[in-house]
Structure formats: C-alpha cells, structure tokens
Amino acid sequence: MWKSLIRTITPLSKTTNCLLSAETSIQQQLRTTFILKRRINPPLSKKGGPPKKLRTRNYLYELVKDTNCDKQANIDLILTSYVDGLGNVGDRVSVKSYQAYDQLLLPGLAVYATPENLEKYKDVEVKDMKVYSSSTALGVMQVLSKITLSVVMNKDSPWTIQPWHISASFRKCCYMVPEYAISIPEKPIKGPNLDIEGKEFYITVTINKTEQFKVRCRIHHWSTNIRERLPYEEGFWKVPGELLFPEDEEIAKAQSQNK
C-alpha cells in the first residue's frame, strides 16, 4: 500500500515543480482566424430537453476561409519628413503594411492618419528641412547627377551643340528629359573638331522649374563611313576625362566627392 502511494505522489511532486518554475519559452500572439463549417449537422434536441451527444462525424469540418491568405489592406500614413518616392512633410500616403512598419513608422518618418494627426499636420510649417517639388525629384537628381552622358556628334557635317542634342542623348539612355529643362554652357561648342574629342562639359537640368543639378557630358565624334569611325572606348564613364572648360573644375570635384 505504501509503495503504491509513494509511486503516486512522486510524479505529482515533479509536476508541481514544473508548474512553479519560471517560464522560459517566448509566447507570441498570432492573429490567425479560420472560418469553418460542419460537414454533418448535429442532431437537434427537443425543446427543454437535454442536448444530444455529438458523434465523431459531427466533429468533421470544412474550411470556408483562411484569413491568413487574405490580401491586407493598405495603411494610411502622414509623412513627418520628406521620403523619396512618396512625398513631402504633411502628405497623406497609402502604403503596404510591411513598408509602413519597417520603412516609415519605425524610423519615425510617418505617423498614422488619425483625426488628431490629420488636424496636427493640416497646415504644418516646414522649417530647416529640404522640400522638393515632387516625390521623385530627389531620386531623379541622384541618378542623373552620377552618369556620364555620351553626346555623339557627326564627324563629317558642321554642328553646334543645342539642347535637342542633349535631349536625344538622354533618350538613348532611356531617360526622357525635355529640351526646356536643359541649359547648355554659354560658350558655344562647335564641330567637328577632333581636339575636343573625349572632352567633358557640364549642363544644367531643371526639374519642375525648381530643382537644378549638373550632368556630366562627353563628346564623341561619329561617322557614317566605317573606315573613318573612331574606336569606341569601353567603360568611358568610369574614367574622368579632360574638361572642355577649365572653370568647371570645381563642379567636377564636387561631383567626384558625392559619388
């Protein structure tokens, strides 16, 4: 009798110690919902009578909807600083949930679009903060200011570089830059002249009549006659060339530091 009692108490004591011990595992709540329906309806009970027992077949369910597979709705936010590709301070944006949490809310670049925040940022005044004319202006400036634009000119016919030459050169690189947004140097660049072959000069591009930045260009002569064509230099944009105008040396140093 005592032996059987000891055998019964021993596992109970081990269980009690486990229950009193500190929990070391991390438990995290999961927002999962499954909508089910019974495959076979349970039998109905009489009014006022005891409920009938359910059988095994009454515990068979069919999945109607798994909310984990549903497309999550976008989250409305208000930007507290300029975000490239989205907007300026005070703009209301709608983004995906993963982008909202990781890239905007956690870094402190946006807040939820609650009625209080909408009223707070309704007429926000931006001080000591750069504001751009559009959500993509900064990205365009960063990309175009780092390229070396090859301006291909005719080796046989006379020419003077005009904004439409630069616009056509941008178009060859898959960038659409209108002529009115391009400002060429005041000194005319004429050719054909092999003395300026491979030399570089800078143009000014204006975005939305607001932001301005410099783009490096390099002259290359081209001929319809295959025998008179100059050899093409592979990776010419990796090596800085000689400047056509010595006064552009400060601009070249500033761009080299930003790269």
Sequence and secondary structure as in RCSB ss.txt:
>XXXX:A:sequence
MWKSLIRTITPLSKTTNCLLSAETSIQQQLRTTFILKRRINPPLSKKGGPPKKLRTRNYLYELVKDTNCDKQANI
DLILTSYVDGLGNVGDRVSVKSYQAYDQLLLPGLAVYATPENLEKYKDVEVKDMKVYSSSTALGVMQVLSKITLS
VVMNKDSPWTIQPWHISASFRKCCYMVPEYAISIPEKPIKGPNLDIEGKEFYITVTINKTEQFKVRCRIHHWSTN
IRERLPYEEGFWKVPGELLFPEDEEIAKAQSQNK
>XXXX:A:secstr
 HHHHHHHHHHHHHHHHHHHS   S        EEEEESS      TTS      GGGG EEEEEEGGGS    E
EEEESS BTTTBSTT EEEE HHHIIIIIITTTSEEE  HHHHHHTTT    SS   SSTTHHHHHHHHTT EEE
EEEESSS EE  HHHHHHHHHHTT    GGGEE  SS  EES GGGTT EEEEEEEETTTEEEEEEEEEEEE SS
GGG     TTGGGS   BSSGGGHHHHHHHHHH 
